[in-house]
Structure formats: C-alpha cells, structure tokens
C-alpha cells in the first residue's frame, strides 16, 4: 500500500529484507522500484516463480540506480535464471555506473 507510493517508506530505504516471508508477488515493489533509492532487495526463500522473476528483472534493467536483488530459494527454473542474468549465487545485480562492470545484462545482448 501506502509505503510503496512516492514519498512512502520504500523511497527512503537503501536496503529492504523480506526474506522467508511467503512472498509470491512483488508487483507493488516492482512499481515502487522505479523511483526508489533502494540499493539492495533481499527476496530469498520466498515463493517467487519464473514470471515474477522475469518481471522483476525487467524493472531492474530500466533503473537508473544500481540494485542488487537476492533471489536464492525461490521457485525459479534454471533456464529462466540464466535467461534473466542470475549470477551463480542467485543474485541479480544491475550496476548503473558506466565505470563499473555490468553483471546484470539483457539475455538477448551479446556477452
């Protein structure tokens, strides 16, 4: 709800941990990420599926700020994990600074 809207609690946070909270849908978080200053999102050990992971990855790619998302322990098939750029430790990482190496990449882009 309200904490996800502009000016709400999420917009002032740098780290958000919702590990092991039986979270299956992150649509509110995805919408809020566009304008939030969040740097790290811990969604480990929840109920996210392939579709939620793909949608979250797409929002991450479009952010102007760096973001690390922890997704270990969710129901994300291996092929989807590779396609969206999950690293070996099941972390999505989008680095916004052009001076740093981008490890969160579009699966269609050449490696």
N, C-alpha and C positions, 0 to 999 in steps of 0.2 A: 503494500500500500503506500502510504504517505512517505515513508522513509526512502522509497525509491524515486520519488519525484524530484525535479530540480530543486535544490536547496535542502533536500531531505538528508537524513543521516548518511546514506551511502556516498553522497557527493563530497563529504568531508573526510572520508576514511581513506587510508592508504592501504590497509590490509583488511580483508574480510574472511573469516573462517566459519564455514558451515559444514565442517567435516562430520560424517556419521549422523546426519540429521534426516535421513529418509527423503531427501530432496530428489524429485523425479523431473521437475520442470523448472527452468530458470528464465522464463520469458520476461519476468519483471526485472531480473538482474541484467539480462541482455539489453533491455531498453535503457536502463539506467547507466550502463557502462559507457555509452556514447559521450555523456557529459561529465562522468565521474573522474576523479583524480586517482582512482584505485590503481595500485601497483601490483597487488598480489591477491588472488582469489583461491581459496582452498575449498574444493568441492570433492575431496577424497571420500571414498567409502559411502557413496550415496546411490541413487537409483537412476542415474542419467543413462539414456540409451544413445544409439548412433545418431538419431535425428537431432536430439538436444545437443550433442557434442558438435555436430556439423554446424548447427545454427550459432552456437557459441563461438566456434572458430571463425565464422564469417564476420561476426561483430568485432572480434579481436583484430582481424586483419584491417578493418576500417578505422580503428582507433588511431588518434594522433599521438597518444602516450604509450609508453612501454607497459606491458602487462604480463604477469606470469600466472597461469591457471593450473592448479594441481588437480588431476583427474583420476589418479590411481584408485582402483577398487570400484569402478563403475562398470556398467554393462555395455562397454564399447568394444565391438569386434575388432580384431587385429587389422583387418584390411581397411576399416574406417579410420582407425588410429593412424595408420600410415598415410592415408589419403589427406587427412587434415593436418598432418605435421606433428603428431605427438612424438616427443623425444623418447628415448629408451626408458627413462624414469617416469613416463606418463605425465609429462608436463608440457603444456602449450606455452610457448614463450614468444611474444611479439616485442621486438626491440625497435622503438620508434626513432632512435637516434641514428642518422646515416653513418656516423663514425664508428658504430658498433656492428658486429656481425648479426644478421637477422637469422634466427634459428626457427622462427615460426614462418613458414612460407606457404604460398599457394601451391597445392599439389600439381596444378597444371603448368606451373613455371619450371623452367629447367633448373636443375640443382647446381 
